[in-house]
Amino acid sequence: MVRINGARVKEIREQQGLTQLYVATVVEVTTDTISRWENRRYPSIKRENAEKLAQALTVELADFLDGAEEDLPPSENVAPVDILEPPPLELSAPVRHHPRWPLLFTGAVVLLLAVFLFFDHSPRAPIVQGFAAERFLPAQVAPGQLFPVLLQVTSDPGSDISIIISETLPPDCIFNISVPAAGVYNRKDGIIKWVARQQGGLSTFAYLVQSPAEAVLGDQLVFSGRILPGKATPVTVVGGTRMTIGSVHWADGNGDMRIDDEEILKVYDLFSELPDFDYHRDLVDDLWAAEGYRRDEQSGAFIPQDRPGVKGQMP
């Protein structure tokens, strides 16, 4: 048994933008157990679970142990019944076992790998005049659905200059929110602009946009954009420029009407460095936790449901 600092566990989880459902699934316990750990109702837990918790949070075990104390002395190995963690509960749906290798990469490497596999991706943008900008889009989106777009701006080390980032949305698409907050949104022309200070390295901008409600399946949405580094010549945003109107959720990369383990990991890896970006994480979690989902034709909402023949199937 080891003693953990529940408040520290919660702080790390929230800093990384992880939900209790995600952490519980990796550790193979219930969300109720994670909540008890974070609220210090069960400060002593099995070392095996503590190690899994560290893997889920991508930190060292020592980062959330209670002070410098780790393994309890033999005389303290049996804690009072009221502070021991409860046995794992049977879940109505089978607990999914995540491949552990993605959790071993550093945040930057995982982010780049996830973006490459999950989003519409072109070869890395060449740095021109010391700057480059690249866009990442989901492969497809349903009519009227909100979906995220990411922009990555890179610049030569040591650079320090103000830039303007300008994105032009496809016709009839509607801007929702962005992180960091956009400085200008011209709805008539579909133009979003940010003013930022680029001080070398990599900067990430994310925004949420709604696809046209009247779009027809198979239609293409085309994005364009550029960055203006001071008085230098504008640099075109490259990478993903087109996405297709379909009937599946944007996180369902292969379009099989379910969000599988690999797809949910890519979503979390992609947005782990943007904890304040609300891409409707709870809905994505709910769709992943179910055996599949369907899209209500009238409301356009995505509804979690079990597959035929699976216990607990929704009517």
C-alpha positions in Angstrom: 0.0 0.0 0.0 1.1 3.6 -0.6 -0.3 6.9 0.5 -1.3 9.4 -2.1 -2.1 13.1 -2.1 -5.6 13.2 -3.6 -5.6 17.0 -4.0 -2.3 16.7 -6.0 -3.8 13.9 -8.2 -6.8 16.1 -9.0 -4.6 19.1 -9.8 -2.4 17.1 -12.2 -5.5 15.6 -13.9 -7.1 19.0 -14.4 -3.9 20.6 -15.6 -3.7 17.9 -18.3 -7.4 18.3 -19.3 -8.2 14.7 -18.4 -11.6 13.5 -17.2 -12.1 11.1 -14.3 -13.6 8.6 -16.8 -10.4 8.6 -18.8 -8.2 8.1 -15.8 -10.6 5.4 -14.3 -10.5 3.4 -17.5 -6.7 3.4 -17.7 -6.4 2.4 -14.1 -9.2 -0.1 -14.5 -11.4 1.2 -11.6 -14.6 3.2 -11.5 -14.9 6.9 -11.7 -16.4 6.8 -8.1 -13.1 5.3 -7.0 -11.1 8.1 -8.7 -13.4 10.6 -7.0 -12.7 9.0 -3.6 -9.0 9.1 -4.1 -9.0 12.7 -5.1 -11.2 13.6 -2.1 -8.8 11.7 0.3 -11.5 9.3 1.4 -9.1 6.5 0.6 -5.6 8.0 1.1 -4.0 4.5 1.1 -4.3 2.5 -2.1 -2.6 -0.5 -3.7 0.8 0.2 -5.1 -0.2 -1.4 -8.4 -3.1 1.0 -8.8 -0.9 3.9 -7.8 1.6 3.0 -10.6 -1.3 2.7 -13.1 -2.5 6.1 -11.9 0.9 7.6 -12.6 0.8 6.1 -16.1 -2.6 7.6 -16.8 -1.4 11.0 -15.6 1.9 10.6 -17.5 3.9 11.6 -14.4 6.2 9.9 -11.9 4.6 8.1 -8.9 6.5 10.4 -6.6 4.7 13.4 -8.0 1.6 12.6 -6.1 2.7 10.5 -3.1 1.8 12.0 0.3 5.0 13.9 1.1 8.2 11.8 0.9 6.4 8.7 2.2 6.0 5.9 -0.3 5.6 2.2 0.9 4.0 2.0 4.3 6.0 0.2 7.1 4.9 -3.4 7.6 3.0 -2.5 10.8 0.9 -0.1 8.8 0.3 -2.3 5.8 -3.2 -3.2 7.0 -5.1 0.1 7.3 -8.4 0.6 9.1 -11.3 -0.7 7.1 -12.8 2.8 6.7 -9.8 4.1 4.7 -9.1 1.2 2.5 -10.1 1.5 -1.1 -13.2 -0.6 -2.0 -12.9 -3.6 -4.3 -13.4 -2.7 -8.0 -17.0 -2.6 -9.0 -18.4 -4.5 -12.0 -19.2 -2.1 -14.8 -22.2 -2.5 -17.0 -20.0 -2.2 -20.0 -16.6 -4.0 -20.3 -13.6 -2.0 -19.2 -11.4 -1.2 -22.1 -7.7 -1.9 -21.9 -5.7 1.0 -23.3 -2.4 0.3 -25.0 0.2 1.6 -22.6 2.9 2.7 -25.1 1.3 6.0 -26.0 1.4 7.1 -22.4 5.2 6.6 -22.3 6.0 9.3 -24.9 6.6 12.9 -23.9 3.6 15.2 -24.5 5.2 16.8 -27.5 5.9 13.5 -29.3 2.5 12.1 -28.5 0.8 15.2 -29.8 2.6 15.1 -33.1 1.9 11.4 -33.6 -1.7 11.8 -32.7 -2.2 14.7 -35.1 -0.5 12.8 -37.9 -2.7 9.7 -37.5 -6.1 11.4 -36.7 -6.4 14.6 -38.5 -6.1 15.4 -42.2 -2.4 15.9 -42.6 0.0 17.1 -45.2 3.8 17.1 -45.1 5.3 19.4 -42.5 5.2 23.1 -43.5 8.5 24.5 -44.6 9.7 27.5 -42.5 9.6 30.6 -44.8 11.0 33.9 -43.5 11.5 32.2 -40.2 7.8 31.2 -39.8 5.5 28.3 -40.7 1.8 27.6 -40.0 0.0 24.3 -40.3 -3.7 23.4 -40.0 -5.2 20.2 -38.7 -8.8 19.2 -39.5 -11.0 16.1 -38.8 -11.5 14.0 -41.9 -15.3 14.5 -41.9 -18.1 16.2 -40.0 -21.9 15.9 -39.9 -24.2 18.8 -41.0 -24.6 21.4 -38.2 -22.0 19.7 -36.0 -19.5 21.6 -33.9 -15.9 20.4 -34.6 -12.4 21.6 -33.6 -9.6 23.0 -35.8 -6.0 23.3 -34.7 -3.3 25.7 -36.0 0.4 25.3 -35.2 2.7 28.2 -35.7 6.5 27.5 -35.6 9.3 30.0 -35.9 13.1 30.0 -35.7 14.6 29.8 -32.1 15.3 33.2 -30.8 12.7 35.0 -32.9 10.5 37.5 -31.1 7.9 39.3 -33.2 4.2 40.2 -33.3 2.2 38.3 -35.9 -1.4 38.3 -37.2 -3.0 34.9 -37.9 -5.9 35.0 -40.3 -8.3 32.1 -41.0 -11.1 32.1 -43.6 -13.9 29.6 -42.9 -15.9 27.8 -45.6 -19.1 29.5 -46.6 -22.0 29.1 -44.0 -19.6 27.8 -41.3 -20.0 29.6 -38.0 -17.2 30.3 -35.5 -17.9 29.4 -31.9 -14.9 29.8 -29.5 -11.2 29.7 -29.6 -8.1 29.3 -27.4 -6.5 31.7 -27.1 -9.4 34.1 -27.7 -9.6 35.5 -31.2 -9.3 39.3 -31.6 -11.6 39.6 -34.6 -14.4 37.5 -36.1 -16.1 38.8 -39.2 -19.1 36.5 -39.6 -20.1 38.0 -43.0 -16.8 37.0 -44.6 -16.0 34.1 -42.3 -12.7 35.5 -41.2 -11.1 34.9 -37.8 -8.0 36.8 -36.6 -5.5 36.6 -33.7 -2.7 39.0 -32.8 0.0 37.1 -30.9 3.6 37.5 -29.9 5.7 34.7 -31.4 8.9 34.1 -29.4 10.4 31.1 -31.1 9.4 27.5 -31.0 5.8 26.2 -31.3 2.5 28.0 -30.6 -0.9 26.3 -30.8 -4.3 28.0 -31.6 -7.6 26.0 -31.5 -11.1 27.0 -32.5 -14.5 25.4 -32.6 -16.7 25.9 -35.7 -20.1 24.7 -36.7 -20.6 23.1 -40.1 -23.5 24.3 -42.3 -26.8 22.8 -41.1 -28.0 22.5 -44.7 -24.9 20.9 -46.1 -25.4 17.8 -48.2 -23.5 14.5 -47.6 -20.4 14.5 -49.7 -19.9 18.3 -49.8 -16.4 19.6 -49.2 -15.5 22.3 -46.7 -12.4 24.3 -47.8 -10.3 26.3 -45.3 -7.6 28.9 -46.0 -5.4 31.1 -43.9 -2.1 33.0 -43.6 0.1 34.6 -41.0 1.5 38.1 -41.3 4.9 38.4 -39.5 5.4 42.1 -39.1 6.1 43.8 -42.4 7.3 40.6 -44.0 5.5 38.8 -46.8 2.4 36.8 -45.6 3.0 33.1 -45.1 0.2 30.6 -46.2 -1.2 28.2 -43.7 -0.6 24.7 -45.1 -1.7 21.2 -44.0 -5.4 20.2 -43.9 -7.5 22.3 -46.1 -10.5 20.1 -46.9 -13.0 18.0 -45.0 -16.0 16.1 -46.1 -19.6 16.4 -44.9 -20.6 13.0 -43.6 -23.0 11.4 -41.1 -20.6 10.4 -38.3 -19.1 12.3 -35.3 -15.8 14.1 -36.0 -13.9 12.0 -33.5 -14.9 8.8 -35.3 -11.9 8.8 -37.6 -12.7 5.6 -39.5 -16.5 6.3 -39.7 -17.6 3.0 -38.1 -20.3 4.6 -35.8 -18.2 4.0 -32.7 -15.3 5.8 -31.0 -12.7 3.2 -30.2 -9.8 3.2 -27.8 -7.3 4.4 -30.4 -9.5 7.2 -31.4 -10.2 8.5 -27.9 -6.5 8.4 -27.1 -5.8 10.5 -30.2 -8.4 13.0 -29.1 -6.9 13.2 -25.6 -3.3 13.4 -26.8 -4.3 16.1 -29.3 -6.0 18.4 -26.8 -4.1 17.5 -23.6 -2.1 20.8 -23.8 -5.3 22.8 -24.2 -7.2 22.2 -21.0 -9.3 25.4 -21.4 -10.5 24.5 -24.9 -14.1 23.2 -24.7 -14.5 20.8 -27.6 -17.4 19.0 -25.9 -15.2 16.5 -24.2 -18.1 15.0 -22.1 -20.0 14.0 -25.2 -16.9 12.4 -26.8 -16.3 10.5 -23.5 -20.0 9.3 -23.5 -19.8 8.1 -27.1 -16.5 6.2 -26.4 -17.9 4.6 -23.2 -20.8 3.2 -25.2 -20.6 0.3 -27.7 -21.6 2.6 -30.5 -23.7 5.6 -31.3 -26.4 6.8 -33.7 -27.3 10.2 -35.1 -30.8 11.5 -34.5 -32.0 12.7 -37.9 -34.3 15.4 -36.6 -32.1 17.0 -34.0 -28.7 16.0 -35.4 -27.6 14.9 -31.9 -25.3 12.0 -31.5 -26.7 9.4 -29.0 -24.7 6.7 -27.3 -26.1 3.2 -27.6 -25.0 -0.4 -27.3 -24.7 -2.7 -30.3 -27.4 -5.4 -30.9 -27.1 -8.3 -28.6 -25.0 -6.5 -26.0 -26.4 -6.4 -22.4 -27.8 -3.0 -21.5 -28.7 -2.1 -25.1 -30.7 1.2 -25.3 -34.1 1.0 -26.9 
